[in-house]
Amino acid sequence: MSAPTASHGVGKTCSSLVGGMARAGARVTLHTPRYDGPPLPGVAISTSFGGLVGRLPHRLIRRYSVPRLHRNFYRSLEEGDVAYLWPSVPIGVYRAVHELGVPIVMEAINTLMKDARPILDAAYDGLGLPHGHNITQARIDDEVERIALASAILSPSPATDRSLATVAGDRIVRTSYATSLADVRPRTPRPPDAPVTFLFLGRDVVRKGLHHLLEAWRVPPPGARLRVIGIDPSPMLRLYDDVLSRPDVFVSGFTRDPMAEYARSDVFVLPSLEEGDPLVTYDAAAAGIPILASAAGAGRIGADGSVVRIMDTTNVEALRDELHALAASRELREEWGARARRAVADYDWSSVAARRAEALATLLNR
């Protein structure tokens, strides 16, 4: 992983998976410029620098630490090894490893950029905003080359499966992401007359479809509240300043404690336009709260519609009706929250990582 491996975001996903693979019996070394995550028993961690230099901010030393990381990675490869490369790894590493004859496993976090770009272009055009997704033709070509060089591509969701189908064929390993069941917080007790709290948690607000939720909230469920957490500044937010400034709406930026948000909420809403397999859906399921999502937001765990209330969240009127229905019925919320909680028992990081290791062994041995 050519970026620092932190205790949140993609870094947490990576460390959770390789830690689970090690617990399942795989021999794993994690190469990263800097590791700031939790202990990983059974995983050898190789960083670019030790001591005080290794603790300097990544932005100050990355011009030295990343090339050093890659050189050390090439030297470490032995007969029988597999190179498991994350999206932060540049295409040059893929080419070099392929030249060495080492099998490459690629982590396909999202749907392919060639499929995501038209979806996002249409969303930005509909809002009257400049395209803010940073997907260029050069990045699309880069991704296509990575897939061509990989021996196996880990696909975390049905949407990613479909996106990869025409370019990856039988090299796709259908898998998922997960959650840490040990980190689940007890739900905050709710008085019978407490307002129903809806939660949106995400950063890329256009891609996550926040504008559809805010449009629906122009006529909110009576007495309900909306918490919008984790968002980055965006020109889109100015279009909904009247909604975001309402007294029944709370807005906050990035949080390092998302589990506290699920614990204080009654319904999780994720109207994503395009996704891989959103971690927030698994975290909400682990908290036992009902999930209202688009098909993209439902991910692997919600694909069949029995665990997540899936709908076309671009239909604002229908989305508004769903919000009102969930707010009005405690029984409905409890039923769908229980469904999510039961299903997520199969999606702890350890169990998902073990299934990945087994599937990779089967594919690569073949």
C-alpha positions, -999 to +999 in steps of 0.1 A: +000+000+000+019+031-013+000+054+011+002+055+049-020+028+065-041+046+090-067+035+115-096+048+094-107+048+057-090+027+031-061+020+054-084+005+080-100-017+053-066-029+042-052-037+076-085-054+087-083-077+057-046-086+059-050-091+096-079-115+090-060-134+064-031-139+088-055-152+114-068-176+088-033-190+083-019-169+054+017-156+055+013-118+051+037-089+050+022-054+048+045-030+029+035+007+036+054+040+040+040+044+075+017+023+097-006+040+122-032+013+127-039-012+155-016-042+162-018-069+136-008-102+151+008-125+126+014-097+100+050-085+094+049-048+088+076-033+066+078+006+065+101+028+046+119+044+076+121+037+113+128+059+142+121+096+142+122+099+104+094+073+101+072+095+123+075+126+102+043+136+083+040+117+051+037+148+029+072+159+040+090+126+032+069+108+006+093+117-023+118+096-004+097+071+014+075+058-015+104+050-039+122+033-010+091+014-002+088+001-037+125-009-039+122-028-006+090-045-019+107-058-051+137-071-031+114-090-007+096-110-033+103-147-033+093-178-053+056-185-045+047-151-033+017-132-044+017-093-048-015-080-033-017-044-046-040-016-034-052+013-054-026+037-040+001+016-058+012+033-090+010+015-124+048+013-126+048-012-097+023-033-115+045-034-146+076-042-126+060-070-106+045-085-138+079-085-154+092-104-124+066-131-131+049-127-097+011-131-097-008-099-089-040-096-069-058-063-074-082-047-050-111-032-070-126-009-044-153+007-066-169+002-099-146+009-128-140+045-136-152+041-172-186+032-158-187+057-129-178+088-149-210+090-170-231+085-139-213+113-120-212+136-150-249+134-152-253+141-115-231+172-117-248+184-148-282+180-132-270+202-103-255+228-126-220+223-112-186+217-127-176+181-127-158+174-094-150+137-096-115+139-110-120+109-133-099+115-164-093+094-195-057+089-183-070+074-150-094+052-169-067+039-192-044+033-161-071+012-144-077-009-176-040-017-177-039-027-141-067-052-147-049-066-177-018-072-156-036-088-126-040-125-121-070-120-098-093-090-091-111-088-058-146-075-064-165-064-033-201-059-046-226-068-073-221-035-090-184-040-092-189-076-105-210-062-133-185-035-141-156-059-142-174-087-161-164-076-196-128-069-189-118-094-161-137-126-170-129-156-148-102-136-128-129-120-107-131-131-070-165-121-057-161-110-021-173-082+002-162-058+028-171-061+064-173-045+099-158-051+133-185-066+154-164-061+185-166-023+181-204-021+181-218+004+206-250-004+225-279+016+212-288+047+231-321+041+249-350+059+233-380+073+252-413+064+234-418+100+224-382+107+212-379+121+177-368+096+151-332+104+140-321+097+104-284+095+097-263+101+066-226+095+069-202+101+039-178+125+024-182+127-014-216+142-012-226+141-049-215+106-054-233+095-022-265+111-035-269+135-005-287+160-028-316+136-032-319+131+005-318+169+011-344+174-016-367+149+001-361+166+035-378+198+023-409+180+036-395+160+065-413+134+086-431+153+114-409+157+144-380+138+129-343+148+128-316+144+102-279+141+111-255+147+081-220+136+093-186+134+077-191+157+047-164+177+030-170+213+018-187+211-016-203+237-039-234+214-039-240+222-002-247+259-011-276+247-032-292+233-001-283+259+025-320+264+033-323+227+042-290+223+060-298+254+082-331+240+094-333+234+132-341+197+126-309+191+106-274+187+122-243+190+100-208+180+109-175+171+092-153+140+094-156+119+126-132+093+139-160+077+160-187+068+135-200+040+158-212+067+182-234+081+153-251+048+146-257+043+183-277+075+186-296+071+153-328+052+143-324+049+105-294+050+082-298+064+047-274+060+019-287+071-015-254+065-034-253+069-072-222+048-076-203+027-050-182-004-044-192-020-012-198+008+014-184+001+048-210+024+064-237-001+054-220-029+073-214-006+103-251+004+104-262-032+101-239-041+130-256-014+151-289-030+143-306+000+127-327-002+096-309+008+063-326+027+035-304+027+004-300+027-033-289-005-049-254+009-050-255+018-013-269-016-003-237-033-013-231-071-011-249-076+022-281-059+009-281-072-027-312-094-025-334-067-008-341-088+023-317-070+046-317-034+032-347-014+021-336-008-015-352+018-037-346+042-065-334+071-043-333+094-073-371+094-071-374+121-045-411+117-039-407+080-034-377+086-011-398+111+009-426+085+013-401+059+026-387+084+051-422+092+064-431+054+066-400+046+086-405+076+109-441+066+116-436+030+125-414+017+153-424-018+144-411-013+108-378+001+121-373-027+146-381-054+119-355-041+094-330-033+121-332-069+133-328-082+097-296-062+093-282-073+126-288-110+119-272-108+084-241-089+095-230-118+117-214-133+086-196-101+077-170-096+105-136-088+091-121-121+102-147-143+085-147-122+053-108-122+052-108-160+057-132-165+027-110-142+006-079-161+014-096-194+005-110-181-028-077-166-038-059-199-031-084-217-052-082-193-082-044-190-081-038-227-077-060-233-107 
